[in-house]
Amino acid sequence: MELFYVSLLSAFVVAVSVSLHFLFSKPAASGLPPGRTGWPVIGESLEFLSTGWKGHPEKFIFDRIARYSSSVFRTHLLGERAAVFCGASGNKFLFSNENKLVRAWWPASVDKVFPSSSSSSSSQEEAIKMRRMLPGFFKPEALQRYVGIMDHIARRHFADGWEGRKEVVVFPLTKSYTFWLACRLFVSVEDPAHVDRLGGPFEKLASGLISVPVDLPGTPFNKAIKASNFIRNELLAIIKQRKVDLSDGLASPTQDILSHMLLTSDESGKFMHELDIADKILGLLIGGHDTASSACAFVVKYLAELPEIYEGVYKEQVEIANSKKEGETLNWDDIQKMKYSWNVACEVLRLAPPLQGAFREAMSDFMYNGFTIPKGWKIYWSANSTHINPECFPNPKKFDPSRYEGAGPAPYTFVPFGGGPRMCPGKEYARLEILVFMHHLVRRFRWEKIIPDEKIVVNPMPIPAKGLPIRLYPHKA
């Protein structure tokens, strides 16, 4: 859900531009962090967004760090007074004080697209429940059994979308790959026709989340709400059938996350209702799909630009492939051998983090670095404040996979999956799907970018402006 925060800023800016009243900022109280609140209503949202549209979201952060000589500054984003915490110390403070001084926050418009089936709880409360349940499915020992399934889906994906083509557009393909995987591993939907049936509404849902949050017929936001309802109904039908199959012994308790949810109770021994499960899986499909699709696309980008890095990945993956029997799928041990490939993927995640940052809300007044953060203020942390900070990563613009050897980066500096209690529970799942993608990609092809200087747009994730078209050169058998 956090992936939508920055996108929804753009929706807010457009919406308030046609509002009929203006709210003016009050003078800053003493003790607040240095900074400014910008224009009435929109605050500094336009500047915040425009740096991302231009492909340099870090500029908003570093310009203010330099201006105020502070690791925390105040601003005004998404119609809210906000403080931006920067650097490893800021990350450590926020991640260590989750549900103590700060809690998750996202706009009320999110509830319209992802309404909770429980009228007595908010999206934030439902998210907390979800995070308590997920570790059982996403822990490494549980995911081991799914490596072969991921490998099977990846083979079909490359056979259908890549092989036999001279040129492809990467980003739509990586979205297709990650959505197919999510459908299979979350609800055991593998048939391409069924995946496509969900895929169309899913794209409307994803697009509507970064549109003006106006619920009028024909608007993208309205279409997103309708698409959400359609997918939820589809999921309900799958859930009802799964309950029957589990009762009849036709489905396995460990075959996917749906079975896991149906058979896992909370602390009080209660099981989730069908609507609750549909809501949770819908959120998982969005979160699990968008992050990995962006990461896989940027793996392709950087391997095209850095032939020496490609050679290192290719050598490692060929050695693994040569150790397998003909037709044998990848397994957990193979994944553990992909050390250099994962270092490369981590460097991609550092330079192009799918999760640019996230919002929190102050639960009470507290002090940070000598400044007062008032209750109710929103707090934003930015991955770029450490990822491309030379104090955290020397020569930060250089692509260097060796940064992750040995002890790796210092704590709280490398945060593509967040940190603390709200660290992305699907981190290990993402690692598996990215590495399986890399394995099949480099074993089949070399490639080159068709648009050498293609622009990168960040809204809210980094996305190649033209989808990253490439020219494929298959390896000779």
N, C-alpha and C positions, 0 to 999 in steps of 0.2 A: 504494500500500500504506500510505503514511503516514496516509491518511485514517482508518484503522481504529484508530490507537493509542489515541485518547481514548475511543472506544467500548469498547474492550476493557478499559479500567479498570473500567467498570461490571460487566462479567462477572467480573472478578477479585474485586471487593468482595462480590458475592453468593456466589461460590464459597467464599471464605475465611470467610464468616460462619457456615458450617456445619462448618468444620474442627474437629478435635478437639484441637488444640494451639495454643499461643500462642508467638510469637517476640518477645522483648522487645528494644527498641532498646538498643544499647550507648551509653554516654556519649560525647558528641561529642568528637572529638579536637581538640587545639588546631590552629589554622590553617584549619579548615573554614569555609565561609561561614556567616553567621548564619542562624538558622532553628530549626525543630523538626521532629521526625519523627512527631509525632502519636501515634495509638493503636497498640497492638501489632497487627501483621500488616497492618491496613488503612491505617496511616499517616494521611495527610491526604486520602486518596482520596475519602471521602464529601463533604468540603467542596469539593474540587476539582470533583466531578461535580455537586453540588447547585447550584453557581453557574451551571453551564451549563443545567441543567434549568429554572432560573428565568429563563433568558435573558440572564444577565450573567456570562459566563465570565471577563471581565476582572477581576471583583471579587477573585477568588482571588489574582491577580497583584498588583494595585495595593494591596490591603490589606497584603500582605507587604513590598512595596517601602516603603510608608509606615512600617510597624512596625520594619523593620530598617535603614532608610535606606541601602539597598544595591541595586545593580543585579544582584546575584546572591544567591540565598538557597538554603538547603538544605531539603529536605522528604523525604517518603517516599510514592511513588506506584507503583501496580501491583506491590507487593511488593518494590520496589527503592529503595535509597537514591538520592536524586536531587538535582541542583542545577538551579535554574531561572535561565537567563540572560535578562536583560531589556534592552530598549533597543537602539538602533542599534549601540552598541559590542559588545553581546553577540551580536547577529546577525552582525556583521562577523567577530568572532573565530571563531564556529562555522563560518560559511560558508567562511572562508579556511583553516581547518584540517581540512577534510574529508579523511579517509583519511591524515591526518598525526597529529593528536592525538585526533580523534574519528571515529566511523564510524556508519553507520546501525544502528538497533536496533529490533526489535519482538518481541513475546512469542512464545514457542515454540508457542502455540496456533495462530498464523497458519500454521505449517507443516502443521498437520493439514488445514486447509481449502485451502491452496495448497501442496501437497507438491511438492518438486522431483523431477523425474523422474531427476535425477542423484543417486545415493545418496552421492556423495562431496562434494557441495556443499550449502551451506545456502541459505535464501531470500535472505540478505544477499549471498552470492556470486553467486547467479543474477541478483539485481537489478543488480549491478555490470555483469555481462555485457550485460544488457538495455539499460542506459543507454548503453553504448558503441555499440550498434547503432541506437538510435532516432533520433539526430540526422539521419541521412540521410533519413528519411521525414518528420520533423516540421519540418525547416528551411523557411523561408518560400518559397524558390524551388521546393521540392518540393510544398508544399501549394497553390500557385497553381492547379494543374490540377484541384483538388477543389472549388473554390468553386462551380462550376456544379452539381456533384452535391449539395452542401449546399443550394443554393438549390432544387433539384428536390425533395429530401426535405422541406424546410421547407414548400413549397407543398402537398405531399400531406398533411403533418401538420396544417396549419391547415385544409385542406379537410375532413379527416376528423374532427378533434377540436374545432374552434372554430366554424367557420362554421355558421350556421343555429341556433345555440344562444343563449339569453338569458343563461344563467349557466353557468359552468364552475368546476371546482376546479383551480387552476393547477399545484400541485406534481406530481400524478400525470401531468399533460400534459407538463410539462417533462422529467420522467423518461423518458416515452415518446419524446419528440423526441430527446433525447441518446442514448438506447439505439439507436434506429433509425439515427441517424447513425453511431454506433460500429460497428454491425453492417455497415453498407454500406461504410464506409471502411476497416475493419479486415479484413473477410473477404468483402466483396461480397454479403452477405445483405441483400436489399432487399424481398423479398416479405413483406407484412404477416403472413401465416400462419406463415412460417418465423421471423420476428422474434418473434411471440407464442410460438412453440414454445420459443424460448430465453428469452423474457422471464419466464415463470412460474418455472422453476427459478432464474433469475437473482435474482428477488425473494426467494426462500427463502435463497439464498446471502447476499445483502446483509443480510437480517434476522438470519440466524444469526450473522453476524459481531459483532453487538452484543448477543448473548445470553450466558447462562452457558456457559463453555467445558467443558461436561460431555457426553461422547460416549456417551450412552445412547439406546436406541431411542425415538423419538418426541420427543426434545428438539429445540429449534430449532437447536442446534449440530450435532446428528447429521443433521438435515435439510439443513443447509448443506453438510456434507461430501458427502452423497449428491447434492445439487444440483450441487456442484462436479464430481463424477465424471461426472454426466450431461452437463453442458455440455462437459467435456473430451472425452468420447466423441463428441459431436456435432461438435466442432471437429476431431477426428482424421479423421472421415469427410470433412469439407470439405477438410482438408489433403491427404488422399490423392487426392481428385478433382482438386484444383488442380494437383498434381504432374503428373497425366496431361494435364490441359488445357494446362499450360505446355509440356509435351513435344510436344503435338500442335499447338501454335500457336493454341489456342482461348482462351487467357488471356494477358493482358498483364503484362509484368514490373513495370509501374508502376500497375496498377489498384487496389492496396490494400496494406496493411501485410503481409498474408500473403505475397503475391508477393515483397515486399521481403525478408522474413525467409528465404524459401526460397532466394533467389538471392544472399544476402549472407553472406560467410564471415567468420570471426573473424581475429585477427592471424596465426594459424598456418595459415590457409587451410582450416580445417574449417567445415563447415556444420552447423547445428543439426539435431538429430533431430526427428522429428515430435512426439514427446511434449513435448520442450522447447518447441517452437513453440506447442503447445496450451496449455501452462502460461503462457507469456508473454502470449499473446493474452487468456487468461482474466483475468490481472491487469490488462491494459490496459482491458478492458471495464469492470471495476469502477472503476478510477481515473478513466478518462475520462468515465464516465457520471455518477458522483456529484457531482463538483465542478461541472461545467457545469450540471447540473439545478438545483442549489441557486442558483447565480449567476443563471440565467435567471428563476427564481421570484422572487428578490429584486429584479431589474430591474422586474418587473411590480408588485411591492409599492411600490417607491419612486416609480415613474412615476404610480401611482394617488394617492399622497399629495402629490405635488409637481407641480401642473399646469404651472407655468412651466418646469420641466425637461422635462416631456412635450412642450411646445410646441417647445422647441429641438430635441429629437430628431426630432419629426414633421416639422419644416421641413427638416431636413437630409436625411431619408430620402425625402421627397416630391421634393426637387430631384434626387436620384439616380434615383428612379423615372421622373421626367419626361424624363430624358436617355436613357432606354432605349426601344428599339422594343417594340411589343406582343409579349408573350410571351418577350422576351429575358431570359436569366438574368443574375444578378449575376456579376461577374468580379472579378479581383484589383484592378483600378484602382478599381472602385466601393468596395471595402473600404477602400482607402487614403483615400477621401474622407470616411469616417465618423469624422472626428476628434472632433467633439463627442460623438457617440454612445459612442465608446470612452472618452472622459473620464468620461462618466456611468457606464459599466460599471465603470471603475476605482474610482470613488467607492463604488459598490455593493460591490465586492470589498474595499474598505477597511473599510467599516462592517459588512459581513456576510461575512467571509472564509470560504470553504468549508473551507480548511485552517487550522484554528485554531492549529496548532503541530505540532511533531514531536519525536521523541526521537532522541538520539544516545547513544553509549556511549564513555566515556573509554578510549582504547587504552593509556594509561600515565598515571602521575601527572603533573600539570602545574599551573602557577600561573596564576591569573586574578585580576586586580585585588587582588593581595596575598593571595589565599586558595588553599588547596590543594584540588584536585579529584582524588580518588584514582582509580586505575585500576579500571575496572569499574563506576564510578558511572554512572548514567543522567543525561543532560542534556536538559532540555526547553527549547525556545524557543517563545515565544508571539507570534503576529502582533499580538495586541491590545496588547502592551507598547509598540509604536510606533504602531499604527494609531489608537488613541484616546488617545494621549499628547499633551497640549498643547504639549510641547516639540518634538514632531515635526510636529504638525498643529494650528496655532492654531484655537481654537474647534472641537475635534475632533468634536463631535456634530452640527455643521452639515453638511448635504449641499452640497458645493461642488465642482462639476466643474472649476472654474478652477484647482484645485490642480495639475492635470496639464499645464497650458500651459507653454510655454517649456521650461526645464530640468526642471520637475516636482519631485517630492519629493526630499529629500536621500537620498543612498545609504544603503541598508540600513534605511530607514524604511518603505517600501511593499513588503511581502513576501508577497502573497497566493499566490505560486507558489514560495515558498522563496527560496533563493539559493545561490550558489556552484556547485560541481560537481553538487549534488543539486537545483538548480533544476528545477522541473517541466519535463520535455522537451516536454510537450504544451502549453506556454503559448500558442504561436501557433495551434495547433489550437483551443484553447479560445476565443481571441479571435475566430476565424472563426465558430465555431458560435454564439457569443453575439451577434455583430453581425448575422449572417444572421437569427437569431431576432428581434432587435429590429426589423430592417427590415420583416419580414412582419407583426409584431405591430402596430406603430403605423400602418402603412399601412391596416390593416383595421379597427382598433377604437380607441375610447376605452373606458374601463372605470372602475368604482368598486369598492372593497372592500365586501363584504357584512358582514364583521365588522370594524368600524373599529379596534378595539383588540385584534386577534387576538394572542395570546401567541406569542412566538418561543421555541423550545426548541433548545438546542445539545447534540446527542448523536449523533455528534461534530460534525456540521455544523449550521449554523443551519437550522431547518426551521419553517415556520408550523405551529402546533399543529393547526389544522384543515385544513391543505392549501392555504390562501389561496383561498377561494371569492370570485369576482368576478362582477359584472353587466356584460355586454358591450353596447356601443352602436356598432354598425357605422357606418362612414363612408358617407355617401350617394354613390352612383356619380356 
